[in-house]
Structure formats: C-alpha cells, structure tokens
Amino acid sequence: MKTALVYDRINKWGGAERDLLVLHEIFPTAPLFTSLYDAKKAPWAKIFPEVIPSFLQKIPLLPKKHEYLGTLMPFAFESFDFSDFDLVISLTSEAAKGILTKPETKHICICLTPTRYLWSGYTEYFKNTVLKGISSPVVRHLRYWDKIAAQRPDVLIAVSGCVQQRIKKYYDRDSTIIYPPVELAKFRETKERIKKEAFYLVVSRLVPYKKVDLAIKAFNKLKLPLVIVGHGSEEFKLKKMAGANIRFIKELTDEELCNYYKKAQALIFPQEEDFGKVVVEAHAAGTPVVAFKAGGALDTVEEGVNGVFFDKQNIDSLVGAIKRISKEKFDPEEISKTASKFSKEVFRKKLSELINSYG
C-alpha cells in the first residue's frame, strides 16, 4: 500500500513531531508533505525519505513568518496531488486535514485538535478587541473552510476524549479515539527504584497557555522545592517571579529527564492540554501527577491511583491539591501500569486495525 504522510508545518520539535517519527517507523517509505519546511529548526525530519513542502516554501521570508500564514494554509494543502497514493495519513491541528484526494485514495486524519485559533482557543488568541474586529471577516472565512476541510477525511482519529468532543461540536463528525504513542520504555519504572527526593517537577515549554506562572505562584506560597524543565518565550518573566526555592533547567536528555521524573514527589500539570504526554511519561516512571481537571488529563489521571486533580486554575486550588498529594501514598509500580494503554505498541495495533477495517 503506497502511503503518504501530511503534517501542518515542519519547523519545531514537540509531542506531535514524536508522533510523526512513530508514523515513519510504521511507514518507512512514506514521503512527508507539509506547508513549510525549516531544515535547520527541524533536523529530525531528515529521517524521512523525502520532505515535500508546498509552493509557500518558494516565497521569500514566508518560512520564517508562518504565524501570519493562516489565510494561505488552505491553498497550500489543496495544491498537493495524492493521486499516486493508496493511503494518506494526515496529522494536524490546523489545515493538513484539508488535502484533496480521489475516492480510491483513503485519507485517515489524526486530529490533534480542531484548529485552536478558530474554535476552542479563539478568545485567547484574539484578546485584543481591535485585532478581533479586524480579523473577524478572515476568521469567518477560515471557519467556513475548516468545517468543509474536516469533512474530507474518510475517518477522523481523536487523540483524547476532549478532542473527540470538540470534533463533534465544531465539525459535527464522529471520531475514533486512538491515544498518541508514548515511548514508555524510556521512562518505565524499574525494580532498581530511585529514591524520591523532596522536590516537585514541571516539564513544559515556557509559553503562556502552559500556566507555568500558576505553578510558580503556588510554590512561592508553599516554599517547597520546584524544578522546572523547559524553555520558551516566557523564560525571563518566569525566572523573575520565581522564589529561591524554584530552579530552572533548559535541556535534558531523555535519560536525565527520566531520573527527574523518578526522583520527584509529583509532576505538576497546571495547563489544559489536548492530551499531555508528560503526564504519561511521569506515570511510566512511577510518579504521581497533580493535574488541572480538564482536557487530556481526564484520560490519563485517575484520582487516588496515579495522581490528584485540582478544579480551578488558581493558586488556592493548586496549593490544596499539592497538600493533598503530599499526604497520600502511591505505589510506583501501580502508577507505572496505568501508562501501558498509551504505549507505542498499542498505538500501532489500533491504527493498523483501523486501516485494515477501511480496506
């Protein structure tokens, strides 16, 4: 079966990019189609036999200004020709689902979330009322196209229960949940157990919606040790507001990160995510999670088994949850077992079954 892969843009490294590499393992000869490709920012993509960017790649400066290209994304993905392929798998949180295929070519879309800046995240993206007024006609047009594009795949895969609900709400389509693949073996709890230390852990990009500032405010109040692993646009601001009990680390290997997961009292997960792989990584390492009760955490965190929830994104709610988890006893082996259904092997099996079911 001749297969192609499609992704919104190749210019960074994160959870979705890890998913792409797993898809490459399953379909090693499949080329990767995308709107824009920045080889310097995405050296990991060299593993694909071919990365095929759209016509936007040829326009000067556009590859560096992708955040302004929402209006051009539909044209980019509709310009590709997939007539030589039997199967196309798109992985997307934006426009890649809008590719055009012939009836004999099966299109399976792994939807990370309906386009966030058009739907669930619209208010946050357009907080400025002037900007909202200027952008309204464009947003209306893009929403119209986005709904049409979402009807094109033969089947939609949702990466979590909350994404499944959004797909139904915004696209009026049913979807099948297949959880993203997590490299559990890298983080798995072992019998050679590492002794827990006093600190708590945040693993995150340092950008506004990750709510790392909320974790810092809570730990400033608690005066407990907190280690924050990550970097991003808010790094300077967050460091300035952090107390002496909070330490920042930029880069870690998977092995080093695993040690932090295993040593931490708990992972702090203050944001709402579509899925949230770091939660599963922490669980695989045998560490409980304090999570905001929303989004993908509802699929991964089991209250009292592998973590605790807090209901409101404010300091008091988070502080209360941290105090609760400090008093509970968790079994690292039992926590590690809860991560099993999110393995790469389970993902491959479920995806293969779905593909076979569509002939």
C-alpha positions in Angstrom: 0.0 0.0 0.0 1.6 3.2 -1.2 1.3 5.7 1.7 2.0 9.4 2.2 2.1 11.4 5.5 1.0 15.0 5.8 1.7 17.5 8.7 0.9 21.2 9.0 4.5 22.6 9.1 7.9 21.2 9.8 9.8 23.8 11.9 9.9 22.7 15.6 10.2 19.7 17.9 7.5 18.6 20.3 4.9 15.9 21.0 3.3 15.9 17.6 6.7 15.6 16.0 7.4 12.5 18.1 4.1 11.1 16.7 5.4 11.7 13.2 8.5 9.7 13.9 6.4 6.8 15.1 4.3 7.0 11.9 7.6 6.9 10.0 8.5 3.7 11.8 5.2 2.2 10.6 5.5 3.6 7.1 9.3 4.0 6.5 9.0 4.7 2.7 6.2 7.3 3.0 7.2 10.8 2.0 6.1 13.7 4.2 4.1 16.6 2.8 3.9 19.9 4.6 3.2 23.6 4.0 6.7 24.8 5.1 9.9 23.1 6.0 12.7 24.6 8.0 15.6 22.1 7.9 17.7 24.0 10.5 14.9 24.1 13.1 13.8 20.5 12.3 16.8 18.4 11.7 14.9 15.3 12.9 12.9 15.4 9.7 15.9 14.2 7.7 14.9 10.7 8.6 12.1 10.8 6.1 12.9 9.6 2.6 11.5 12.9 1.3 10.0 16.0 2.8 7.8 17.9 0.2 6.9 21.5 1.1 4.2 23.4 -0.7 4.6 26.4 -3.0 4.8 28.6 0.0 8.4 27.4 0.6 9.4 29.4 -2.5 8.1 32.7 -1.4 10.9 34.8 0.3 10.6 35.2 4.1 7.4 33.2 4.4 9.1 30.2 6.0 10.2 32.5 8.9 6.7 34.2 9.2 4.5 31.1 9.4 2.4 32.6 12.2 0.9 35.0 9.7 0.0 32.4 7.1 -3.3 31.1 8.3 -5.1 32.5 5.3 -2.8 30.7 2.9 -2.8 27.3 4.5 -5.9 26.1 2.7 -4.3 26.8 -0.7 -1.1 25.1 0.3 -2.7 21.8 1.2 -5.2 21.8 -1.6 -2.3 22.2 -4.1 -0.8 18.7 -3.4 -1.5 15.8 -5.7 -2.1 12.4 -4.0 -3.4 10.5 -7.0 -0.4 8.1 -6.9 -1.1 7.0 -3.3 -3.4 4.4 -1.8 -3.4 5.8 1.7 -2.7 9.3 3.1 -2.4 9.9 6.9 -2.6 13.5 8.0 -1.5 14.6 11.5 -2.9 18.0 12.2 -4.1 20.7 14.5 -4.7 23.1 11.6 -5.1 22.8 7.8 -3.4 19.5 6.8 -6.8 17.7 7.0 -7.9 19.8 4.0 -5.9 17.9 1.4 -7.8 16.7 -1.7 -7.8 13.0 -2.5 -9.6 10.9 -5.1 -12.3 8.4 -3.9 -9.9 5.5 -4.4 -7.3 7.0 -2.0 -8.1 6.5 1.7 -7.5 9.5 3.9 -7.1 9.0 7.7 -6.8 12.1 9.7 -5.2 12.1 13.2 -6.7 15.3 14.6 -4.7 16.7 17.5 -7.5 19.3 18.0 -9.8 21.3 15.7 -7.9 24.5 14.7 -7.4 26.1 18.0 -7.3 29.8 17.0 -10.6 29.4 15.1 -12.5 27.4 17.7 -11.7 26.5 21.3 -8.8 29.0 21.6 -10.4 31.9 19.7 -11.0 34.1 22.7 -7.4 33.7 24.0 -5.8 34.2 20.6 -7.8 37.4 19.9 -7.9 39.1 23.3 -7.3 42.5 21.7 -10.7 43.8 20.7 -9.2 45.9 17.8 -7.4 42.9 16.4 -10.6 40.8 16.8 -12.6 43.4 14.8 -10.0 43.5 12.0 -9.7 39.7 11.9 -13.4 38.8 12.1 -14.0 38.5 8.3 -10.9 36.4 7.9 -11.8 34.2 10.8 -15.4 33.7 9.4 -13.9 32.6 6.0 -11.4 30.3 7.6 -14.0 28.7 9.9 -16.1 28.0 6.8 -13.2 26.4 5.0 -12.1 24.5 8.2 -15.6 22.9 8.5 -15.5 21.8 4.9 -11.9 20.5 5.2 -12.9 18.4 8.2 -15.5 16.5 6.1 -12.8 15.4 3.6 -11.0 12.6 5.6 -12.6 9.1 5.4 -12.1 8.8 9.1 -11.1 11.2 11.9 -9.0 10.0 14.8 -9.2 12.0 18.1 -6.2 11.9 20.4 -8.3 12.2 23.6 -11.9 12.4 24.9 -11.9 16.2 24.9 -10.7 16.4 21.3 -13.4 13.9 20.3 -16.0 16.2 21.9 -14.5 19.3 20.1 -14.6 17.4 16.8 -18.3 16.7 17.3 -19.0 20.3 18.5 -17.2 22.2 15.8 -17.2 19.8 12.8 -20.3 17.7 13.6 -18.4 14.5 12.9 -17.9 11.3 14.9 -14.4 10.2 15.5 -12.4 7.3 16.9 -10.1 7.8 19.9 -6.6 6.4 19.5 -4.2 7.8 22.1 -0.9 9.2 20.9 2.1 6.9 21.2 4.4 7.4 24.2 7.9 5.9 24.4 7.2 4.2 27.7 10.4 2.1 27.7 12.5 5.3 28.2 10.7 6.2 31.4 9.4 3.0 32.7 9.6 2.3 36.5 12.1 -0.5 37.2 12.8 -2.6 40.3 16.0 -0.7 40.8 14.0 2.1 42.3 15.4 5.6 42.6 14.8 7.1 45.9 12.3 10.0 45.9 13.6 13.5 46.8 11.9 16.5 48.2 11.3 18.4 45.0 8.3 18.7 42.7 8.6 18.9 38.9 7.2 20.9 35.9 8.2 19.7 32.4 6.9 22.2 29.9 7.6 24.8 27.2 7.6 28.2 28.9 4.7 29.8 27.0 1.6 31.5 28.4 -1.0 28.8 27.9 1.1 26.2 29.8 0.3 28.1 33.0 3.8 27.7 34.5 3.3 31.0 36.2 0.5 29.4 38.2 2.8 26.6 39.4 5.4 29.2 40.4 2.9 31.3 42.4 1.7 28.2 44.2 5.3 27.1 45.1 6.2 30.7 46.1 3.4 30.4 48.6 4.3 26.8 49.7 8.0 27.4 49.9 8.6 23.9 48.6 11.3 22.9 46.1 10.2 23.0 42.4 12.3 22.1 39.4 11.1 23.5 36.0 12.4 21.8 32.9 11.9 23.7 29.7 12.4 26.9 27.8 10.3 29.4 25.8 9.2 32.9 25.3 8.2 33.5 29.0 11.5 32.3 30.4 12.8 35.7 31.6 9.4 36.7 33.1 9.0 33.4 34.9 12.5 33.4 36.4 12.0 36.9 37.6 8.9 35.9 39.5 10.3 32.7 41.0 11.5 32.4 44.5 14.8 30.9 45.7 13.1 27.5 46.1 12.5 27.2 42.3 15.2 26.0 39.9 15.1 26.1 36.1 16.8 23.6 33.7 16.8 24.1 30.0 17.9 21.0 28.3 18.0 17.3 29.4 18.5 14.0 27.6 15.6 11.5 27.9 17.7 9.6 30.4 18.3 12.7 32.6 14.7 13.6 32.4 13.7 10.1 33.4 15.8 10.5 36.6 14.0 13.7 37.4 10.6 12.1 36.9 11.6 9.2 39.2 13.0 11.4 41.9 10.2 13.9 42.0 7.5 13.8 44.6 5.0 14.6 41.9 4.7 16.2 38.4 2.7 19.5 38.4 0.5 19.8 35.3 -1.4 23.2 35.6 -2.5 23.6 32.0 -5.3 22.2 29.8 -3.8 20.1 27.0 -5.3 18.2 24.1 -3.5 15.1 25.5 -0.3 15.8 27.5 2.4 13.3 27.0 4.5 14.4 30.0 1.7 13.1 32.3 2.1 9.6 30.8 5.9 9.8 31.0 5.7 10.7 34.7 3.3 7.8 35.2 5.6 5.4 33.4 8.4 6.5 35.8 6.1 5.7 38.7 5.5 9.3 39.7 2.0 10.7 40.5 0.6 13.9 38.9 -1.2 17.0 40.2 -3.3 17.9 37.2 -5.9 20.6 36.3 -9.2 18.7 35.8 -9.7 19.3 32.1 -8.5 18.2 28.7 -6.4 15.2 28.1 -5.6 14.8 31.8 -9.1 13.3 32.2 -8.0 10.4 30.0 -4.7 9.8 31.8 -5.1 10.8 35.5 -7.0 8.5 37.9 -7.8 10.3 41.1 -6.1 8.5 44.0 -4.4 5.9 41.8 -1.8 7.9 39.8 -2.5 11.4 40.9 -4.9 14.1 42.1 -6.9 16.8 40.3 -7.5 20.5 41.1 -10.7 22.1 39.8 -9.8 25.7 39.3 -6.8 27.3 37.7 -6.0 29.5 40.7 -3.4 29.4 43.5 -5.6 28.1 46.2 -7.0 25.2 44.2 -3.5 24.1 43.1 -2.0 24.6 46.6 -4.8 22.5 48.1 -4.1 19.7 45.6 -0.4 19.7 46.3 -1.1 19.5 50.1 -3.4 16.5 49.4 -1.0 14.6 47.3 1.8 15.1 49.9 -0.3 13.2 52.4 -1.3 10.3 50.1 0.8 7.1 49.5 1.1 5.9 45.9 2.5 2.6 44.6 5.1 3.4 41.9 4.5 0.0 40.2 0.8 0.5 40.1 1.2 4.1 38.7 3.6 2.7 36.0 1.0 0.1 35.0 -1.6 2.8 34.3 0.6 4.2 31.5 0.5 0.9 29.5 -2.5 1.8 27.4 -0.6 4.7 25.9 2.3 2.8 24.5 3.7 2.9 21.0 2.7 -0.7 20.6 -0.9 -0.1 21.4 -1.0 2.9 19.0 0.4 0.8 16.2 -2.0 -2.0 16.8 -5.1 0.2 16.9 -4.0 2.2 13.9 -3.4 -1.0 11.9 -6.8 -2.3 12.8 -8.4 0.9 11.7 -6.6 1.0 8.4 -7.5 -2.7 7.7 -11.1 -2.0 8.6 -11.3 0.5 5.8 -9.9 -1.9 3.2 
